[in-house]
Amino acid sequence: MIGILKIAFKLLVNDKGKYAALLVGITFAVFLMVQMTSIFFGILHKSSSTVINVGAKVWVMDPAVNNVANSIPLPDYVLDAVRSINGVKFAVPLYSGGALVKLRSGVFQSVTVMGLDDNSLFGRPELVEGKIEDIYAENAFIVVQDEEIRKLGNPRVGTDFELNDHRGVIVGIAKVTASGLFGIPTLYTTYSRAIQYIPSTRFTISYILVEPKSRDAILHIQEQVRLLGYQALTQEELMQKISNYYKYQTGLGTNILIMTVVSFLVGLSISGQTFYTFILENLEKFGALKAIGAKGRELVYMILFQAMFTSLVGYGLT
């Protein structure tokens, strides 16, 4: 059998041009499938960027919320009720909303504003410039340094702008684990400043961030929040809920799935046709092997070995 496989390998690589064509076909097929799959999972990862960056273990929200970007404000009494639940170490409010800022150049730009709890600043990003204490200064904001920061004119510490007739000043530049999905820059400030600067409804709490005393206390907290008429989800559960929303309630999941299947079929047809032509051109050699005593199953093993070897090399090149 080893001798048969050696012959198969020599037949495969003997004609370098045909072998290169096979590798190109396989590599192209794998590239298409990996590319589309990566785009799909990248989008799902970015859709949960707020959850990942804040890092709270439990999120309290309205049961109708299916996407972290579209929050439903919670009444203030819910925060007090959650804080009184046995097993809660602490609970803080989080503001998350959109705003329109006017840059010094006169350009208007949409931004996402995250309002952190004034006392604890729980969920604050890691700063690469500035000091976190400066967020308490007048008109202070922290900008996230990601691929969207250029839309704000690549601001530095001290850059000012206008938000709803209020002056804002960049006092820090932060980095986060995951950037947003929709290409909108992100600003951080205190909760009180966010609700003061941005017009809002009667209720202003977007989410309540809960730190449980222990992992075992989460189920009890979730049950008590459910009795209040609201929903408490762990970080993993919220990320899964957001993923399900984009996969099943928008056209995103279906479209990416269709594109992935089409990519697979296109790549498979290219590589399959190329390999089929290779086999036809070597029929005489296979016939000669059959004539000198090679068994039919051994010829099948040769073809399977050639296909597997070419696939693995093509996958490796990708």
FENCORQUI-V377314 format. One record per backbone hydrogen bond with DSSP energy under -1.0 kcal/mol. NH is the residue of the N-H (numbers start at 1). CO is the residue of the C=O. E is the energy in kcal/mol with one decimal. If there is no record, write none. Layout:
[[NH	CO	E] [NH	CO	E]]
//
This chain:
[[5	1	-2.3] [6	2	-2.0] [7	3	-2.0] [8	4	-2.3] [9	5	-2.4] [10	6	-2.3] [11	7	-2.6] [12	8	-2.0] [13	9	-2.3] [14	10	-1.3] [16	14	-1.1] [19	15	-2.4] [20	16	-2.3] [21	17	-2.0] [22	18	-2.3] [23	19	-2.3] [24	20	-2.4] [25	21	-2.2] [26	22	-2.5] [27	23	-3.0] [28	24	-2.6] [29	25	-2.1] [30	26	-2.7] [31	27	-2.6] [32	28	-2.3] [33	29	-2.0] [34	30	-3.0] [35	31	-2.7] [36	32	-2.2] [37	33	-2.2] [38	34	-2.6] [39	35	-2.2] [40	36	-2.1] [41	37	-2.4] [42	38	-2.4] [43	39	-2.3] [44	40	-2.0] [45	41	-2.2] [46	42	-2.5] [47	43	-2.1] [49	46	-1.8] [52	48	-2.4] [53	49	-2.9] [54	50	-2.3] [55	51	-2.0] [58	210	-1.4] [59	233	-3.3] [60	208	-2.5] [61	231	-2.8] [65	62	-1.9] [70	67	-2.0] [74	205	-2.9] [78	75	-1.1] [80	76	-1.2] [81	77	-2.5] [82	78	-2.6] [83	79	-2.1] [84	80	-1.2] [85	82	-1.3] [88	85	-1.8] [89	211	-2.3] [90	211	-1.3] [92	209	-2.3] [94	207	-2.2] [95	115	-2.4] [97	113	-2.0] [99	111	-2.3] [101	109	-2.7] [102	162	-3.2] [103	107	-3.1] [106	103	-2.0] [109	101	-2.6] [111	99	-2.7] [112	185	-2.6] [113	97	-3.4] [114	187	-3.0] [115	95	-2.9] [116	189	-2.9] [121	117	-2.2] [124	121	-1.5] [126	175	-1.0] [128	173	-3.3] [129	173	-1.7] [134	131	-1.4] [135	132	-1.7] [136	133	-1.7] [137	134	-1.7] [140	137	-1.6] [141	169	-2.3] [142	188	-2.8] [143	172	-2.1] [144	186	-2.1] [145	174	-3.9] [146	144	-1.2] [149	146	-1.5] [151	148	-1.6] [152	149	-1.7] [153	150	-1.9] [154	149	-1.4] [158	170	-3.2] [159	156	-2.3] [161	168	-2.3] [162	102	-2.4] [163	166	-3.3] [166	163	-1.5] [168	161	-2.8] [169	139	-3.2] [170	159	-2.9] [171	141	-3.0] [173	129	-1.9] [174	143	-2.9] [175	126	-2.7] [187	112	-3.1] [188	142	-3.2] [189	114	-2.5] [191	116	-3.2] [194	190	-2.2] [195	191	-2.1] [196	192	-1.1] [197	193	-2.6] [198	194	-2.0] [206	94	-1.5] [207	94	-1.9] [208	60	-1.8] [209	92	-3.0] [210	58	-2.7] [211	90	-2.8] [213	87	-3.2] [218	215	-1.2] [221	217	-2.3] [222	218	-2.8] [223	219	-2.1] [224	220	-2.3] [225	221	-2.5] [226	222	-2.0] [227	223	-1.7] [229	226	-1.4] [230	225	-2.1] [231	61	-2.8] [233	59	-2.8] [235	57	-1.3] [238	234	-2.6] [239	235	-2.2] [240	236	-2.1] [241	237	-2.2] [242	238	-2.4] [243	239	-2.3] [244	240	-2.5] [245	241	-1.9] [246	242	-2.1] [247	243	-2.3] [248	244	-2.8] [249	245	-2.0] [253	246	-1.5] [255	251	-2.5] [256	252	-2.5] [257	253	-2.3] [258	254	-2.6] [259	255	-2.5] [260	256	-2.3] [261	257	-2.5] [262	258	-2.7] [263	259	-2.4] [264	260	-2.3] [265	261	-2.6] [266	262	-2.8] [267	263	-2.6] [268	264	-2.8] [269	265	-2.5] [270	266	-2.1] [271	267	-2.5] [272	268	-2.9] [273	269	-2.3] [274	270	-2.1] [275	271	-2.5] [276	272	-2.5] [277	273	-2.2] [278	274	-1.8] [279	275	-2.2] [280	276	-2.3] [281	277	-2.1] [283	280	-1.3] [286	282	-2.1] [287	283	-2.8] [288	284	-2.2] [289	285	-2.0] [290	286	-2.2] [291	287	-2.2] [292	288	-1.6] [293	290	-1.2] [294	289	-2.6] [299	295	-1.6] [300	296	-1.9] [301	297	-2.4] [302	298	-1.9] [303	299	-2.2] [304	300	-2.6] [305	301	-2.6] [306	302	-2.4] [307	303	-2.5] [308	304	-2.7] [309	305	-2.8] [310	306	-2.4] [311	307	-2.2] [312	308	-2.6] [313	309	-2.2] [314	310	-2.7] [315	311	-2.7] [316	312	-2.3] [317	313	-2.2] [318	314	-1.3]]
//
